[in-house]
Amino acid sequence: MQLPVQSQSTLYAEAWEADAGPDDLVEIARTADRSGFAYVASCDHVAIPRRLAAAMSTIWYDPVATLAFLAGVTERVRLLSHVAVVGLRHPLLTAKQYATLDHLSGGRLILGVGAGHVQEEFEALGVDFVRRGAVLDESIDALRAALGPDEFPSHHGKLYDFEGLGQRPRPAQERVPLWVGGSSPAAVRRAAVKGDGWLPQGDPRERLPEQIARIERLREDAGVDEPLTVGAITEPLYVGEPGWDVGRRTLTGSPEALAESLRAYQAMGVDQIQVRFRSRSRAELTDQMEAFGTEVAVLL
């Protein structure tokens, strides 16, 4: 699941999150850890321009700091950047941060990457917004090298060129999973050809089969044989009968009913689902998470 509190866009933030903070994140992450969730995720924005602040808010925790903080209070759950806008930073800097996170967490990192969409962020940091797709393509290649096993990684590309520069600690994992986010044609191509996983953004479930079929064709054409972890973001969920207005798109009902609906994702070829629960407080959220882990997930 994407963590609440750490990003508070009006598209999904609940009212109680406005006054929440580190203690809430700790309890939510620990609940995910003990309830069997595969990962907790954190977003990435450096700064939000005034023109977007009303909709996006300016509350966007740094993903490396947030996930490292939560790594120290959890034991099992994996730590996903969903997604890191890696084109905003030099790959060696990104590799240093995330390799350290993987090392400190005992190999729990999943590096999710995306192209980004806020032009002012790129301009403020001196990065070409128009060419952000090409920047991301090469950044992925550079990160493959920089997060690999070599103490002195090397990469020679059009944008980045490095060798003979040592970085330790190395990641605890032999290969850090690299998942590509986005649902545009370019993002889907990037996930298919360069990724270990795909993190769709905003695809309704009826569109997923077409997208998954395209990924499979692209991987076959590119001669990529390794397995790809296909993700999906589900509709908002509420385990049980809410007794309050949770919105018409929210899936509600018994564990059996929710599981039956969610199993449709597996039938499409989805490997992992990212869930979000409607809630009016941290306590209601953690109750929902525990109910999902013990009563719904076991049926999937």
Secondary structure, 3 states (H helix, E strand, C coil): CECCCCECCCCCCCHHHHHCCHHHHHHHHHHHHHCCCCEEEECCCCCCCHHHHHHHCCCECCHHHHHHHHHCCCCCCEEEEEEECHHHCCHHHHHHHHHHHHHHCCCCEEEEECCCCCHHHHHHCCCCCCCHHHHHHHHHHHHHHHCCCCCCCCEECCCCEECCCCCCCCCCCCCCCEEEECCCHHHHHHHHHHCCEEECCCCCHHHHHHHHHHHHHHHHHHCCCCCCEEEEECCCEEEECCCCCCCCCCEEECHHHHHHHHHHHHHHCCCEEECCECCCCHHHHHHHHHHHHHHHHHHC
